[in-house]
Amino acid sequence: MSEAAQGNNPVFSIEKIYVKDLSLEVPNAPQCFLEREAAEINLQMQTGGEAVGEGIFNVLLTLTVTAKIGDKTQFLIEASQAGIFQLRNIPNEELEPIIAVACPNILFPYARETVSDAVTRAGFPPVLLAPVNFEAIYRERLVQQQTQQAAAGLHEIPIQ
């Protein structure tokens, strides 16, 4: 294949994976270490991406993990795992699904390890977060957006 033909092939590569931000709070220490009940773990996630150069995107996956027993917080961890990805010669309509699904799928195992390591270092038993289906989350968000747009369209009054 000629170099010119190769220059138009789609490119998807990982340039760098890094921890952008990591925060750990243990607000009820040392009393929380005397508890014998298992904590209830709550996970919240956010994803986002932005172009940082020609064909270069920074994607961020933020996990907020809270462990509570009753109304007392055992620990709160916020981990922002980031990746710099090269995405070239990819149609614009395919960029969003790659940034919203493929990139977070790559970042999640790193974020999960970061959270587990921080929890262990804080003196708690490891927290192993279940895998996440980013494709289902993306599709659900698309349906919500379409529903909202359709609802907004019903209220428009045509101007003549």
ChimeraX attribute file (.defattr): number of C-alpha atoms within 10 A of each C-alpha:
attribute: neighborCount
match mode: 1-to-1
recipient: residues
	/A:1	5
	/A:2	6
	/A:3	7
	/A:4	8
	/A:5	8
	/A:6	10
	/A:7	11
	/A:8	11
	/A:9	11
	/A:10	11
	/A:11	14
	/A:12	16
	/A:13	11
	/A:14	14
	/A:15	12
	/A:16	11
	/A:17	17
	/A:18	14
	/A:19	17
	/A:20	13
	/A:21	11
	/A:22	17
	/A:23	12
	/A:24	17
	/A:25	15
	/A:26	17
	/A:27	13
	/A:28	12
	/A:29	12
	/A:30	10
	/A:31	9
	/A:32	17
	/A:33	12
	/A:34	8
	/A:35	11
	/A:36	8
	/A:37	9
	/A:38	10
	/A:39	16
	/A:40	12
	/A:41	15
	/A:42	12
	/A:43	13
	/A:44	10
	/A:45	13
	/A:46	11
	/A:47	18
	/A:48	15
	/A:49	19
	/A:50	12
	/A:51	14
	/A:52	12
	/A:53	9
	/A:54	9
	/A:55	14
	/A:56	18
	/A:57	20
	/A:58	20
	/A:59	22
	/A:60	25
	/A:61	23
	/A:62	23
	/A:63	22
	/A:64	18
	/A:65	20
	/A:66	19
	/A:67	20
	/A:68	17
	/A:69	15
	/A:70	10
	/A:71	7
	/A:72	12
	/A:73	18
	/A:74	24
	/A:75	21
	/A:76	19
	/A:77	21
	/A:78	22
	/A:79	23
	/A:80	23
	/A:81	25
	/A:82	27
	/A:83	22
	/A:84	21
	/A:85	23
	/A:86	18
	/A:87	20
	/A:88	17
	/A:89	13
	/A:90	15
	/A:91	10
	/A:92	8
	/A:93	8
	/A:94	9
	/A:95	15
	/A:96	14
	/A:97	15
	/A:98	16
	/A:99	21
	/A:100	21
	/A:101	19
	/A:102	14
	/A:103	26
	/A:104	28
	/A:105	18
	/A:106	14
	/A:107	21
	/A:108	20
	/A:109	16
	/A:110	17
	/A:111	24
	/A:112	19
	/A:113	15
	/A:114	19
	/A:115	26
	/A:116	19
	/A:117	16
	/A:118	20
	/A:119	22
	/A:120	12
	/A:121	11
	/A:122	14
	/A:123	10
	/A:124	15
	/A:125	12
	/A:126	15
	/A:127	17
	/A:128	12
	/A:129	17
	/A:130	9
	/A:131	10
	/A:132	13
	/A:133	11
	/A:134	18
	/A:135	16
	/A:136	11
	/A:137	12
	/A:138	15
	/A:139	14
	/A:140	12
	/A:141	12
	/A:142	12
	/A:143	11
	/A:144	12
	/A:145	12
	/A:146	12
	/A:147	12
	/A:148	11
	/A:149	11
	/A:150	11
	/A:151	11
	/A:152	10
	/A:153	10
	/A:154	8
	/A:155	8
	/A:156	8
	/A:157	7
	/A:158	5
	/A:159	4
	/A:160	3
